Amino acid sequence: MTEEFFIHGYEVSFNIHDGGHGVHVHVSQGRSRDMAKFILAKDGNVVLSHDKGKLSPKMVRAIQVALMHRYPLIVNSWDKTFGEHHFDK
């Protein structure tokens, strides 16, 4: 995993093998890996793909908002890691 940053105590990162997919991030906490996955859409929106960690709706929304604020930084980091990006949504 490539660590990106932390939001509300959750690590937000993407997997080095994710380059063939659209831009997305995984949310983890401690030993709980891939608790949730958020997909970044072309229009700047962030969509919850899965929530294996059973995050509260309030936390899901807080993470979505924080990811939207960091959208350009995430896409830039994705490009630095994978060379280019595309969106699945």
N, C-alpha and C positions, 0 to 999 in steps of 0.2 A: 504494500500500500504506500502511496505517496501522500504524506500528511500535508494538508493544506492549512487548516486553521481550526479553532475551537469556537463553538457557539453554545452558550448556556451549559457548558461542561461536557458537550458532545464533540468528538473529533469528526471533522468533515474532511473526506479524502476521496481519491479515486484510485482504482487499481491500475497498475502499470499495463495490464493486459486488456484494459477497457477501450483502447484506441479505435477498435473497429465499430464501436457503438456510438450513439449520439452522446452529446455532453450530458453527464450526470455525476452525482456524488453519492457516496455512501456515508451514513452516519453511524458512529460506533461510540461505545462508552466502556472504558476499562477492557475487560476480556470479552465483552459482548461485541463481536464484530458484525458488521452489516446489519445493524438493527433496523435501518430504514434506507431506502434509496429514493432520491429525488432527481427527477429529470428536468433539465433546463430546456425550455422551449425557445424557439426562434424569436417569439414576440417579447421575450424577457420574463415570461411567467415561469414559475417553478411548480412542478406537479409531483405529488407523492406517488411513487411507483409501487412500493411495498413497505410494510411496517411490521417486521417480525418482532420488534422489541416492544410492541404495544404501547407506543408513546401516547400521551394524552392528546386530545384534539388541540388543546391550548399550546402544547409544546410543538406539535406538528406545525401549527400556524406560525409560531414564533420562529421556528427554523426556516420555514418558507420565506418569511419576510426578510430575515437576515440574509438568506441566500440571494434574494432578489436585489438587495442592496450591494452585494458582493458579485453580482452577475458578471460585470466586465472583468474583474480580477480572476474569476474562476475560468472563464473562456480563455483569457490570456494564458493562464497557467496550463490549461488543457493544450493549447497550441504549442507552448514551449515543450511540453512532454511528448505530444504525438505528432507535431508538425502541422496539423490543421484540424479543424473541427467540422462536424455536421450535426444537425439536430434531427431527432426522431419524431419530434412533435412540432 
